[in-house]
Every structure is written in structure tokens, then in C-alpha cells.
Amino acid sequence: MNREYDTIAAPLTLRGEAAVSLIRISGEDAISSASELFRCRTPLDSAPSHHVLFGDIVDSQGHCLDRALATVFKAPSSYTGEDVVELSLHGSPLLTDIIMNRLQEKGVRMADPGEFTRRAFVNGKLTLLEAEAVADLISAKTPALLSKAAAVLKGELDKKLHGLTRRLTHILGRLNLSIDFDEEYIADTHWADIEKEIKDLLTDIEQEIADSQKAIREKNGLHLLILGPPNAGKSSLMNALLGHERVLVSETPGTTRDYVTEPFLLEGHYLTLIDTAGLRDAGAMEIERKGIEKARALSGKADLIIYMLTPDTPLIDVPSFVREAEVPLIFVVNKCDGINEEKVVPSPWIPLSVHTEKNMEELKTRLALEASRLTSGGGSGAVLLNRRQLDHLIRARSLLKQAVEAAREGAFEEIVSDFIRSGAEELEMITGNRVVEEMLNHIFSRFCIGK
């Protein structure tokens, strides 16, 4: 049996005691199945679409279990494009289980993760980009990401990509004129114009890739690594930034043996703070040396690095792997309590006292500035928000670059057309105009049950 035509159901709210529990039922038998356990004066099958009804949740003997609301959405005017009933009842986990069990007894299947949204895409209620934006909206950790996901959900990214596809189609049309008709009727291909049009497209695609890479970095969260020698105050700084004691602090050097991570929201930017073992070559025990090796390895994966020293440590003692890191570096000198910082701490080092909170606000401002440079800076425009989409756009860019090279070298129109047609197909893979079953399975498996 084809599962796509099953009637499905799932709780929309998290399991647990709560004020309200929501259950969604979608499919051909949604209304008749819901009628078996929801009783009211107006039968569900005769209720108008988008109507809320008040009635009783009943057991198999007709005994009332709860007083609840049922909202009827008739096809095609529903989220999934099918008949849908949403039950709003009191948030008892036991009551939710009883209803789900009764629905399954009536032949209703438990929905797979993302299956409601997948049906919305299959039935033309959402484009693939809009469907993926649902998951991005739910998982957004910053206001900027929320705005971007909402813009994609409104169809802004579809419009942008369809515009790029139209421009590719226009170029293909010009090339196909020379392919399909005899030279006596059609003038030679104007390769200079073709090359300029492709280059203009490439410029716009390059900008989309850059913006999307920043947005995806923002979505994944920036990794902020705190490095420095033992007892520089790295763990104390982590606790101060978080506003609570996440890491135990000791005056004994080498007490941090492994790295510690914690999420951190700073002025609308989502970061992961990483406290590491103190960097030293002599005096470290074996387990501490392993922690130091991990700290070195993490430096190659970090988006931002804070390197800490104390006033009694020469500023030149910064390891080469830190100075050579291709990420923004913020240098701080901690424990600057009552010293003449102008003599001890030259620019660009930040004199700091985690204990007295001296210059902590300056450090946070610097961190927020670097985070803005690395991400999209809080803009709200629609951009690609996941790696699947970005990979197709990067492949489209590569194909268009090959088209430019082929045109420059005087290749036949058929060869240049093949590159451009393949680039257009990559854009169609992003928008969902060209999809395969495996791709849909991968996309919607990321969704939670009930969505």
C-alpha cells in the first residue's frame, strides 16, 4: 500500500503535562476518524471549513474524557492540502495517548517526521524552499535568523532564484537560435554579449553564495575559542561571559584537562564558548597534554579566538599556530587590577580584569563586532539557509564559469548551452522544480514529528 495516501496523525505539542495539547489528523479519512472520538451538536463532516467546534472527547463506550475544540480544514484549503482536523484538548499525556491509540485502531497511521510539511509540498501548498524554511523557522536561535526564515517562507527566495533561472533561459534562447536555424537566416552568435550576460549572472550568484555562507555560519553558531597559558583566567572569563559559574575555577595551573562548551547569546548572535586546557610545554601531565592537543586542534575549527595572557607573561609568547590562524583574533591581558596599563598593555591588546569586570563591556563590544562581520549582520533578506541549497548554487557557479571559458575559447554553441542548461538544472534542484525521492526523504527527515 502507498503510504502517501494514508490518513496520518501526530501530536503538535511536546509530550508532558501542559495547559493544552494539540493533535493534527490529515488525509481522506481525517474527518470520519475524528468524528469517532469527538462529539458535538454539529457533525464534523457537515461543519464548514475553518470552523472551530466545541464538544466532548469520548472513549469507545461514549463516556466523556475531556471537553475540547475541533477545527476542521477541508481540502484543498488546509496546511497539507488534504482534509485536516486539529483537536485542542487539555494537556494530559495520558489523554493524548488514549486519543492516538483510538485513532490507530481506526486505521490512522502515526505521521513520520516532517510528513505534514512534505504533503504540503507534494500537494502544492508550499514550495520546497518554503517547506525547508518551516524547519529553519522552528530552529532559529537569533532574531536575524527568524527574519530570514520568515522571508523564505513568504516566497522571497523563490522569486530571487526564479529570476536567475529566467536569465539563464534567455541566454539559452539566444544560443539555440544559432543551433536550430541555418546561418543564412540568423546572424552569428554575439559571443561578447553572451559572455557579459553570464559574467553578470556570476556576479549575482557570487553575492548570494557569500550572503548564504554567512547566514549558515550564523545558523550553526560561531565557535569562540578561549586560549592561553595555564592560570590566565580562561575559565573565569567563560563564567563571566555566561553570567553563571559553568566551569570550576582553581588557582592551581592545569586544572582544565579537557575543553568545555556552552551556548551563548551576545547581542543577537549565537555563539558556542569553548574553554580549553592551558597551553604549556613543560610540567604538564599526560592527561593535560591530551587536553592541550585538543585545544590546538580546535583552533583550526574555530570562528573566533580569544588569546589570554597575564601582565607577568611576555606578549611575544603567543604560539605560532594562534598567530597564523585564519580567523579574527582578540588578544587580552587579564588580571590588570590597578596596574599602569598604558605601559604594560600596548594596542591592540585589551587590558582586562575578569575579577573586577574592568573592560568586560569593551571585550563584549569587540566580540559582537567580529560576530557581525562573520555573519550577515542582522539583515532580514531571504538567503539560502542550509548546506543542500548552497551546494547546488556552488555547482551552478562552477558550471557557469565553465560556460564562460568555453565561450572565450570559441567552443560550439552546443557545448556552452550544455553548461548553462546544467546550471539551470542546479537552480531547479534548489527550488524543487526538479527533485528525486531520495532528496525529499533526506530533507524531511530533519523535521520533528508533528511538523
KAMOKA-V542828 format. One record per residue. N is the residue number from 0. PSI is psi as a letter, one per 40 degrees, with the letter a starting at -180 (999 if undefined). Layout:
# KAMOKA-V542828
[[N PSI] [N PSI]]
This chain:
# KAMOKA-V542828
[[0 i] [1 h] [2 d] [3 e] [4 e] [5 i] [6 h] [7 i] [8 i] [9 i] [10 h] [11 e] [12 i] [13 i] [14 i] [15 i] [16 h] [17 i] [18 d] [19 i] [20 h] [21 h] [22 h] [23 h] [24 h] [25 h] [26 i] [27 d] [28 e] [29 d] [30 d] [31 d] [32 d] [33 d] [34 d] [35 d] [36 e] [37 h] [38 h] [39 i] [40 d] [41 h] [42 i] [43 d] [44 e] [45 e] [46 i] [47 i] [48 i] [49 f] [50 i] [51 h] [52 i] [53 h] [54 a] [55 i] [56 h] [57 i] [58 a] [59 d] [60 e] [61 e] [62 h] [63 h] [64 d] [65 i] [66 h] [67 i] [68 i] [69 h] [70 h] [71 h] [72 h] [73 i] [74 i] [75 e] [76 g] [77 i] [78 d] [79 e] [80 e] [81 i] [82 h] [83 h] [84 h] [85 h] [86 h] [87 h] [88 i] [89 i] [90 g] [91 h] [92 d] [93 d] [94 d] [95 d] [96 d] [97 d] [98 d] [99 d] [100 d] [101 d] [102 d] [103 d] [104 d] [105 e] [106 e] [107 h] [108 i] [109 h] [110 i] [111 i] [112 h] [113 e] [114 d] [115 d] [116 d] [117 d] [118 d] [119 d] [120 d] [121 d] [122 e] [123 e] [124 d] [125 i] [126 i] [127 d] [128 d] [129 d] [130 d] [131 d] [132 d] [133 d] [134 d] [135 d] [136 d] [137 d] [138 e] [139 h] [140 e] [141 i] [142 d] [143 d] [144 d] [145 d] [146 d] [147 d] [148 d] [149 d] [150 d] [151 d] [152 d] [153 e] [154 e] [155 d] [156 d] [157 d] [158 d] [159 d] [160 d] [161 d] [162 d] [163 d] [164 d] [165 d] [166 d] [167 d] [168 d] [169 d] [170 d] [171 d] [172 d] [173 d] [174 d] [175 d] [176 d] [177 d] [178 d] [179 e] [180 i] [181 i] [182 d] [183 d] [184 d] [185 h] [186 i] [187 i] [188 h] [189 g] [190 d] [191 d] [192 d] [193 d] [194 d] [195 d] [196 d] [197 d] [198 d] [199 d] [200 d] [201 d] [202 d] [203 d] [204 d] [205 d] [206 d] [207 d] [208 d] [209 d] [210 d] [211 d] [212 d] [213 d] [214 d] [215 d] [216 d] [217 d] [218 d] [219 e] [220 h] [221 h] [222 h] [223 h] [224 h] [225 h] [226 i] [227 i] [228 i] [229 i] [230 f] [231 e] [232 f] [233 d] [234 d] [235 d] [236 d] [237 d] [238 d] [239 d] [240 d] [241 d] [242 e] [243 i] [244 g] [245 d] [246 h] [247 h] [248 h] [249 i] [250 e] [251 h] [252 i] [253 e] [254 d] [255 h] [256 d] [257 i] [258 i] [259 h] [260 i] [261 h] [262 i] [263 h] [264 h] [265 h] [266 f] [267 e] [268 h] [269 h] [270 i] [271 h] [272 h] [273 h] [274 h] [275 i] [276 i] [277 h] [278 h] [279 i] [280 d] [281 i] [282 e] [283 h] [284 i] [285 d] [286 d] [287 d] [288 d] [289 d] [290 d] [291 d] [292 d] [293 d] [294 d] [295 d] [296 d] [297 d] [298 d] [299 e] [300 e] [301 i] [302 d] [303 i] [304 h] [305 h] [306 h] [307 h] [308 i] [309 i] [310 d] [311 e] [312 h] [313 h] [314 e] [315 e] [316 f] [317 h] [318 i] [319 d] [320 d] [321 d] [322 d] [323 e] [324 h] [325 f] [326 i] [327 h] [328 h] [329 h] [330 h] [331 i] [332 h] [333 i] [334 f] [335 g] [336 h] [337 f] [338 i] [339 g] [340 d] [341 d] [342 d] [343 d] [344 g] [345 i] [346 i] [347 e] [348 i] [349 h] [350 h] [351 i] [352 h] [353 d] [354 d] [355 e] [356 f] [357 h] [358 e] [359 d] [360 d] [361 d] [362 d] [363 d] [364 d] [365 d] [366 d] [367 d] [368 d] [369 d] [370 d] [371 d] [372 d] [373 d] [374 a] [375 e] [376 f] [377 e] [378 i] [379 e] [380 i] [381 h] [382 i] [383 h] [384 e] [385 i] [386 d] [387 d] [388 d] [389 d] [390 d] [391 d] [392 d] [393 d] [394 d] [395 d] [396 d] [397 d] [398 d] [399 d] [400 d] [401 d] [402 d] [403 d] [404 d] [405 d] [406 d] [407 d] [408 e] [409 f] [410 i] [411 i] [412 d] [413 d] [414 d] [415 d] [416 d] [417 d] [418 d] [419 d] [420 d] [421 d] [422 d] [423 d] [424 d] [425 d] [426 d] [427 d] [428 d] [429 d] [430 e] [431 e] [432 e] [433 h] [434 i] [435 i] [436 d] [437 d] [438 d] [439 d] [440 d] [441 d] [442 d] [443 e] [444 e] [445 e] [446 i] [447 i] [448 h] [449 e] [450 999]]
